[in-house]
Amino acid sequence: MDNEKAKEQEEPKGQKAPDKPSGTDGVFWLVGENLLTFPFDKEKYPEAIAKSGNTYNHEKLWELVKPKGCGKPFDYYPRGRAVISNSGTVTVYMSPEIPINCVSAIEKAFGIKVEYVIKYDNSRHYRCYSDD
């Protein structure tokens, strides 16, 4: 899938998948030049599962996956999440600090194979060190 299938919009309005939801929910961080991706697997990091029960909580997961020797908090680096709704709508929420050239790696990591929406989230929820 190429980047042209990703649509940037103010409000998420992803398109419905033709058969079943495409991809996996999960979270990611951009640490320097490295995109760290964590597709949701309830067996792999059960202590990091969000209240919804179908994805990870950034803060909880960070303590388990942060790079060796990293003393930075979970919200230091730019981050985001892939959300695949039950109806097949796919939305990628992410910090505006994550460049568009990371999109193909996000698609691959989360198995996104349908048209979707990128929602750059400028809220405090996705703030990082460069926003200060």
C-alpha positions in Angstrom: 0.0 0.0 0.0 1.4 3.4 -0.8 1.0 6.7 1.1 -1.6 8.0 -1.4 -4.2 5.8 0.3 -3.7 7.7 3.6 -5.9 10.7 3.8 -5.2 13.6 6.2 -8.4 15.2 7.6 -9.4 17.2 10.5 -12.0 14.7 11.6 -11.4 11.0 11.2 -13.6 9.6 8.4 -11.9 6.4 7.5 -13.5 4.1 4.9 -15.1 0.8 5.7 -13.2 -2.3 4.7 -14.8 -4.5 2.1 -15.0 -7.7 4.0 -13.6 -7.5 7.5 -11.5 -5.1 9.5 -8.0 -4.8 8.1 -5.1 -4.7 10.5 -4.5 -4.6 14.2 -4.8 -1.9 16.8 -1.7 -0.9 18.5 0.7 1.9 19.5 4.0 3.3 18.3 6.7 5.8 19.2 9.3 7.6 17.1 12.5 7.4 19.1 15.2 9.3 17.1 15.1 7.7 13.7 13.5 4.5 14.9 9.8 3.8 14.7 8.9 1.4 17.5 5.7 -0.4 16.8 3.6 -2.6 19.0 0.6 -4.3 17.4 -1.9 -5.3 20.0 -1.5 -8.9 21.4 -3.2 -9.4 24.7 -1.0 -12.4 25.5 2.3 -10.5 24.9 2.0 -7.5 27.3 -1.1 -8.2 29.4 -0.1 -5.7 32.0 -0.1 -2.9 29.4 -3.7 -3.4 28.2 -5.8 -0.2 28.1 -9.1 0.0 29.9 -10.9 -0.7 26.6 -9.3 -4.2 26.6 -8.5 -4.0 22.8 -5.3 -2.0 22.7 -2.3 -0.9 24.7 -2.0 2.0 27.1 1.1 4.0 26.0 2.2 4.8 29.6 1.9 1.2 30.8 3.6 -0.3 27.7 6.5 2.1 27.8 7.8 0.7 31.0 8.0 -2.7 29.4 9.4 -1.8 25.9 11.5 1.4 26.3 15.0 1.2 24.8 17.7 -0.1 27.2 19.1 2.7 29.3 16.3 5.1 28.4 15.3 7.2 31.3 12.7 9.3 29.4 9.0 9.1 30.3 6.5 7.6 27.9 5.4 11.0 26.6 8.8 12.3 25.8 8.9 10.9 22.3 6.4 11.5 19.5 3.8 8.7 19.5 0.6 7.5 18.0 -1.8 4.6 17.7 -3.6 2.6 15.0 -7.4 2.1 15.6 -9.4 -0.4 13.6 -13.1 -0.1 14.5 -15.5 -3.1 14.5 -17.0 -1.7 11.3 -13.6 -1.7 9.5 -12.8 2.0 9.7 -9.1 2.5 10.1 -7.7 5.7 11.7 -4.1 6.4 12.7 -3.8 9.1 15.4 -0.4 10.5 15.8 1.7 13.4 16.9 2.4 16.0 14.2 6.1 15.4 15.0 5.9 12.0 13.2 6.9 12.6 9.5 4.7 11.3 6.7 7.6 9.1 5.5 6.9 6.8 8.5 3.4 6.0 7.2 4.5 3.0 5.1 6.2 1.4 8.1 3.1 2.0 10.2 0.9 0.4 7.5 3.2 -2.6 7.5 3.5 -3.0 11.2 -0.2 -2.9 11.8 -1.3 -4.8 8.7 -3.3 -1.9 7.3 -4.5 -2.9 3.8 -7.5 -0.6 3.2 -7.8 3.1 2.8 -7.6 4.9 6.1 -7.3 8.3 7.7 -4.3 9.9 9.4 -5.4 12.2 12.2 -2.6 14.5 13.4 -3.4 15.1 17.0 -2.2 18.4 18.4 -3.9 17.9 21.8 -2.0 17.5 25.1 -2.6 13.8 24.8 0.1 13.4 22.1 2.4 16.2 23.3 6.2 15.4 23.3 9.5 17.0 24.2 9.6 19.1 21.0 6.2 20.7 21.8 7.6 22.6 24.8 
